[in-house]
């Protein structure tokens, strides 16, 4: 892998950038791999990356139905935070956040992690008490958060309407080290690093069947042929249930459409990320100048990656109320992504009823921020055939035992 | 210097001068102008700066696809950034400013990026700014942010209003050009209701500019006749200035009507968003011309051939005095002929095709225009305005030949149908090799619930570019739409149109074909975002092969025109770089909206007071007039406390608590949910809903009930009263009323649909007033009426009767531990009852109390509060509420879940009271820590505080919390850290701090 740097750009500029090599190779699948990761989104690629980096397993293929990073990795609102309430969540999201801090250097690709800070607004007394609780929990978890008053909120976000009229801002949970990153670059960076380790990233390769023998995985059948493996990680977000069905087990997952939208670009007016859960909406400003906006999920299950306009209305209303100046900005583009929701809205990183098959799914509306931590924990699970401390609480058995990890306590919608 | 041409300008009224300003300069145009035509007419060629390199930019287009001419429009509360000049109607007093430059449009420091362009190729930022760590966020990113963005931000409150409109039509026709009008006529002839919307402020689209003949008339005259016919039909609605913005599932269609953009402040809403359910949608959205990719194609003065023609014919503005036309198809000859006819010099037509013998080319030759075949532009010279072009051969590598002096270039790379609305809901495209365009594939249309296509395309939007084919297609589409929407068959024939035959287009994606890397770095694809041919080729070289990867890596098509202008050029270049056919590359996904729409329009009326309108109890105004310190609770506001002059919030709460304990307090409990459950199976139903047994509750009695989710978690609580044999009244929490009603209905409708039960949410039908405290009975007795003695109305009973002449239902229930009555009256009598109670209570020292006193009173008694002691993860067993779980029932919702291993785990945290050793108040939300850390390095916990208050009664801090083995650890001391690291010590005690025997409530 030829390193990226300012010098490399200068060198290439002299020859009209004709000398750049491919970011990742595009090989045909081999007959057999030590491990196969299905799904070349952020989580799948990060899983492969840490299989190599932490566990020395590099005979790995990452196979992808479409183009890498084309699912929720490339459709989210790029928020990274770890101010979660429950211990297992705080642990994995904080691990992820800290890995984001060094990701550009680790991958030699600028993923533009920008710790610009995230505020979750408290707009009712009840919400305020909830965030005070999160702040206490975070203090014990080693997550750096603070409950701030309305004046500090206004100082951080001058464009906010602090007085309501409907829901005055009573303060907010502030995580200064939270922020945003360039979502596509995360996928590309991992893909490039995996490829450099000798792993095969195989795009446009749909899984059509999973072969098992004696309760253990044997091979996957794909649109590019049969590939053998002893370890199979299913990391396919919105389509987890379908893959599980191919392997002969079911997942407690529902798939719904989550929408987002951006405004036309304007000069910088908001440096931090604001989440307003009482009114259901969140907003940040991208480096390009667009206001990036997200809201809730559709109330019905579907796979369309579109979603209904009613949710856009609700979200925009909430944000016009919170940031009145945006009413004269224009919505440039809206889109949807399919998120897989578990009963407790927490992810699944787990062994499955089939030996050698592992699932990583159920990140719901909050997967992007978890990518490196998820990959780290998943790689450990796959490599050792047993979850490490980060993944331990997220096993499938928790649904049977009633051992939920419910974050809805702290996060109304935006997860 | 005016560029106006006498005798041209079909859309302007030269008798009406309109004055406006650009960057503070006073300019004049005419009624009917767009801001773009007026600026061009006033000689203003350079209008803005590009996004990345800050290059000078002028008009490229005349419509929605314009990427360059974006301005800041209006002032103060009516300022709007990023407004397209080409679709902005001119009005008197319009003020526009150019964007994205400093200090001025003519001299912009940011233009330094242009000279560094070679070092700033696509995606350069992914490859650098990485060292040292942290420098990105602290040094590089702030710089990038400042130089990116386009317009400045509106800061003043929006001076305008917006509104929604809901409508149903059998057929919606999008586009008011000849195709749209004909489709509407054909659809209307089937008898169905039809809505026609046109984005622009005038009807007719391109046809009146392009010429030809329809039914023996000039297109402009035919448009008038068609409009007359449509206006006369009573099943047709016509709307100008309304864009077909998005198509969603089930025929949901958004129409964005710009009602008052051209007459700001006239009292009308600025925008109106139409939410339409349509049986069929016909998109007659026309086609957009594509630029050609040659070196310097972004210099101001280079524009689309069709746009140059529009400015001349529609607005009487000549884009140049001496022009060069460059093309790969016949249509651009119409521009050459029009400019020549208007007295301008057409220096040459450079046609990339080797041999051109079509009638239009012949007409140009006959008019004395030099037609140069097989030619291309090697380079455009000029910085802020075209000075000349260097000619070369299309087949070559770009060796510069003849230099032609000119001040404008008209380019045409062919046409692309506008397929956005077709594609929004899943309509697929097919690549038409001969016409070099993606057009809708009618065999893969978006289908509705009936399996039939619900979006149809008409005219140029179908790919039928020639006038005759366009009208025939539109007629057929209109007829089919009408029939599909339930209309009768119509045999009416379509109009007959005549137009010039055209020679085939030659697909030209790079000009010249063999241009080297240096030239390709100057060929613009995405004009706004500065994406060039070289950038797309770089993306392909680096493996960003998917069209989505290329888009995201280069930002191609991500500008405010969303790729309308040149996405097809971009993906053709990508296809060439990947050596694959264009259909193999495909397109990016078309997403709503068609062009950006205001957030104000999306929010509509739901702003300020109308954003989630406040629910008010009958006593709301009284509270407001008596010092209520409001707290939002669900959709209500409830008094947190009633402030008296000079009091702090804390003092007010203490006063209310003490008075309620010593005398009597009054609480507006009207917000509590009141759901009536009625029917022969109501008892059976409530036995499933609640953990308690409700079917055996005698008429006249009340019972405290718990409700769980199917996962076993406690979701609500409240008092249930049995009103008669088959009627129960269920009280819920304030926030739970709607949710619990929906929860009941969900079970009734999905699981027990055959049970005979009705539910009704009567929350707002009753005012409910709590009269609480040792003197409560005396107050009620002073009112006169029904017997409220202990004997007649014991604790946990209810009775109906009259108090002070009002019809009441009185419940003997208590959430404070005091003697307490909750009195319900019809909402309209709420104020009368409240006033009467206040009057009767005066001698007893009655005071109203708010939600905080309510909380303190219940906490002193150890009563749980949903949302404090519960958080969606707590089961009744955690809270010591097993007494409220019936052992006699086979089942209730949550029972099975509560039997799961983790639910029965003795390690679950259990509710206890906590008493600080120093009497202080534990902070809200604090945790009780244990020794050591867990496997993830987090401090071990052994419990958490669920409620914490200062108790005025006990004059010390009291709290409740969930603690590991709590009930077995009475008297033990635990440690509770504050956020700042300091620690509080608390003793584990029973949850009830006050009147443990319950003597006071049962008197």
Contacts between the chains, C-beta under 8 A, distances in Angstrom:
chain1	res1	chain2	res2	distance
A	4	B	126	7.2
A	4	B	127	3.6
A	4	B	128	6.8
A	4	B	130	7.5
A	5	B	127	7.0
A	5	B	128	6.2
A	5	B	130	7.6
A	5	B	131	7.9
A	6	B	127	8.0
A	6	B	128	4.5
A	8	B	127	6.5
A	9	B	119	5.9
A	9	B	121	7.7
A	9	B	124	5.6
A	9	B	127	5.8
A	9	B	128	6.0
A	10	B	119	6.4
A	12	B	121	8.0
A	13	B	118	4.7
A	13	B	119	4.9
A	13	B	121	7.6
A	16	B	118	7.9
A	16	B	517	3.5
A	16	B	518	6.6
A	16	B	521	6.8
A	16	B	534	7.1
A	17	B	121	5.1
A	17	B	517	7.8
A	17	B	534	7.0
A	17	B	538	5.3
A	18	B	517	6.4
A	18	B	541	7.7
A	20	B	538	6.6
A	20	B	541	5.8
A	20	B	542	5.3
A	21	B	542	7.3
A	22	B	541	7.5
A	22	B	542	5.8
A	22	B	543	3.8
A	23	B	542	5.0
A	23	B	543	4.8
A	23	B	544	7.1
A	24	B	543	5.6
A	25	B	543	7.7
A	26	B	543	6.6
A	26	B	545	7.4
A	66	B	546	7.6
A	67	B	545	7.9
A	67	B	546	3.5
A	67	B	548	5.6
A	67	B	549	5.9
A	68	B	549	8.0
A	69	B	549	7.8
A	70	B	546	7.2
A	70	B	548	6.0
A	74	B	548	7.4
A	74	B	552	6.9
A	87	B	934	6.9
A	87	B	936	7.2
A	87	B	938	5.4
A	87	B	941	7.4
A	88	B	936	7.8
A	90	B	938	7.0
A	91	B	936	3.8
A	91	B	937	7.9
A	91	B	938	6.2
A	101	B	133	7.6
A	102	B	133	6.6
A	104	B	130	4.7
A	104	B	133	7.6
A	104	B	136	6.8
A	105	B	130	6.1
A	105	B	131	7.4
A	105	B	133	5.7
A	108	B	130	7.2
A	109	B	126	5.5
A	109	B	127	7.3
A	109	B	130	7.9
A	110	B	125	6.1
A	110	B	126	5.1
A	110	B	127	6.9
A	110	B	128	6.6
A	110	B	129	5.4
A	110	B	130	5.0
A	110	B	136	6.5
A	112	B	125	7.4
A	112	B	136	6.2
A	112	B	141	7.0
A	113	B	136	7.3
A	113	B	137	7.3
A	114	B	136	6.9
A	114	B	137	4.7
A	114	B	141	5.6
A	115	B	137	5.8
A	116	B	137	7.2
A	123	B	632	7.1
A	124	B	631	7.4
A	124	B	632	5.1
A	124	B	633	7.1
A	125	B	631	5.5
A	125	B	632	8.0
A	125	B	640	7.3
A	126	B	633	7.9
A	126	B	735	7.9
A	126	B	867	5.7
A	129	B	868	7.4
A	129	B	924	4.9
A	129	B	925	6.0
A	130	B	871	8.0
A	130	B	925	7.5
A	131	B	925	7.8
A	132	B	923	6.8
A	132	B	924	4.6
A	132	B	925	3.7
A	133	B	924	7.1
A	133	B	925	3.0
A	133	B	926	7.9
A	133	B	944	7.2
A	134	B	925	7.3
A	135	B	925	6.9
A	135	B	979	5.9
A	136	B	923	7.2
A	136	B	925	4.9
A	136	B	926	5.0
A	136	B	927	5.2
A	136	B	944	7.9
A	136	B	977	7.8
A	136	B	979	6.2
A	137	B	925	7.8
A	137	B	927	6.1
A	137	B	944	7.9
A	139	B	977	7.0
A	139	B	979	5.2
A	140	B	927	5.7
A	140	B	929	6.2
A	140	B	938	6.4
A	140	B	939	4.0
A	140	B	941	6.4
A	140	B	977	7.1
A	141	B	938	4.5
A	141	B	939	7.2
A	142	B	937	6.3
A	142	B	938	6.3
A	142	B	939	7.8
A	146	B	979	7.6
A	147	B	979	7.8
A	159	B	153	7.6
A	159	B	155	7.7
A	165	B	608	6.0
A	165	B	609	6.6
A	166	B	611	5.3
A	166	B	612	5.5
A	166	B	614	7.3
A	166	B	632	7.4
A	167	B	632	5.5
A	168	B	632	7.7
A	179	B	137	7.5
A	182	B	126	7.7
A	184	B	552	4.7
A	184	B	553	7.5
A	185	B	126	5.5
A	188	B	126	7.3
A	188	B	544	7.9
A	188	B	553	7.9
A	189	B	126	8.0
A	203	B	546	7.3
A	263	B	596	7.7
A	263	B	599	7.0
A	264	B	81	7.2
A	264	B	82	4.3
A	264	B	150	6.9
A	264	B	151	7.7
A	264	B	560	5.1
A	264	B	596	5.4
A	265	B	51	7.6
A	265	B	82	7.3
A	265	B	148	6.7
A	265	B	149	5.0
A	265	B	150	4.9
A	265	B	560	7.5
A	266	B	81	5.3
A	266	B	82	7.0
A	266	B	149	5.2
A	266	B	150	6.4
A	266	B	151	5.4
A	266	B	152	6.8
A	266	B	153	4.9
A	267	B	146	7.5
A	267	B	149	4.0
A	267	B	150	7.6
A	267	B	151	7.0
A	267	B	152	5.1
A	267	B	153	6.0
A	268	B	145	4.7
A	268	B	146	6.3
A	268	B	149	6.2
A	269	B	153	4.2
A	279	B	612	7.6
A	285	B	145	7.9
A	287	B	141	6.2
A	287	B	144	5.4
A	287	B	145	5.3
A	287	B	148	6.0
A	288	B	148	5.2
A	288	B	149	7.3
A	288	B	555	7.9
A	289	B	145	7.4
A	289	B	148	5.1
A	289	B	149	3.0
A	289	B	150	6.4
A	304	B	249	7.4
A	304	B	426	7.9
A	306	B	248	7.2
A	306	B	249	7.2
A	306	B	424	7.8
A	306	B	425	7.4
A	308	B	248	6.3
A	308	B	249	7.0
A	308	B	252	7.6
A	309	B	246	6.9
A	309	B	248	5.4
A	309	B	252	6.6
A	309	B	254	6.6
A	309	B	275	7.6
A	309	B	592	7.8
A	312	B	602	6.4
A	313	B	602	5.8
A	313	B	603	7.5
A	313	B	604	7.6
A	316	B	599	5.3
A	316	B	602	4.2
A	316	B	603	5.3
A	317	B	602	7.5
A	317	B	603	4.5
A	317	B	604	7.6
A	317	B	606	4.7
A	317	B	607	7.4
A	317	B	611	6.1
A	318	B	611	8.0
A	319	B	599	7.5
A	320	B	599	5.7
A	320	B	600	6.9
A	320	B	602	8.0
A	320	B	603	4.1
A	320	B	607	6.0
A	320	B	611	7.9
A	321	B	603	7.8
A	321	B	607	6.5
A	321	B	608	7.7
A	321	B	611	4.7
A	324	B	157	5.7
A	324	B	158	6.5
A	324	B	607	7.8
A	325	B	153	6.4
A	325	B	154	5.3
A	325	B	155	6.0
A	325	B	156	7.9
A	325	B	157	7.9
A	325	B	158	7.7
A	326	B	599	5.0
A	327	B	158	4.4
A	327	B	162	7.6
A	327	B	598	6.9
A	327	B	599	5.1
A	327	B	600	3.7
A	327	B	603	6.3
A	327	B	607	7.4
A	328	B	78	8.0
A	328	B	79	6.8
A	328	B	80	4.8
A	328	B	81	7.8
A	328	B	154	4.4
A	328	B	158	5.5
A	328	B	598	6.6
A	328	B	599	7.5
A	328	B	600	6.4
A	329	B	81	7.2
A	329	B	153	8.0
A	329	B	154	7.3
A	329	B	598	7.5
A	329	B	599	5.5
A	330	B	82	6.9
A	330	B	596	3.4
A	330	B	597	5.9
A	330	B	598	5.3
A	330	B	599	6.9
A	331	B	593	6.2
A	331	B	596	5.9
A	331	B	597	5.6
A	331	B	598	7.7
A	331	B	599	6.1
A	331	B	602	6.4
A	332	B	560	6.3
A	332	B	562	7.0
A	332	B	593	8.0
A	332	B	596	4.9
A	333	B	562	6.5
A	333	B	591	5.1
A	333	B	592	7.9
A	333	B	593	7.7
A	334	B	591	6.1
A	334	B	592	5.7
A	334	B	593	7.4
A	335	B	589	7.5
A	335	B	591	5.3
A	343	B	711	6.9
A	389	B	934	7.6
A	389	B	935	3.5
A	389	B	936	5.1
A	390	B	936	6.6
A	392	B	935	7.3
A	398	B	902	7.8
A	400	B	900	6.9
A	401	B	900	5.6
A	401	B	901	4.7
A	401	B	902	4.4
A	402	B	711	7.2
A	402	B	712	6.7
A	402	B	897	6.2
A	402	B	900	3.6
A	402	B	901	7.0
A	402	B	902	4.3
A	402	B	903	4.7
A	403	B	902	4.2
A	404	B	711	7.1
A	404	B	873	6.4
A	406	B	871	7.8
A	406	B	872	5.4
A	406	B	873	4.8
A	408	B	872	5.5
A	409	B	871	4.1
A	409	B	872	5.6
A	409	B	873	6.7
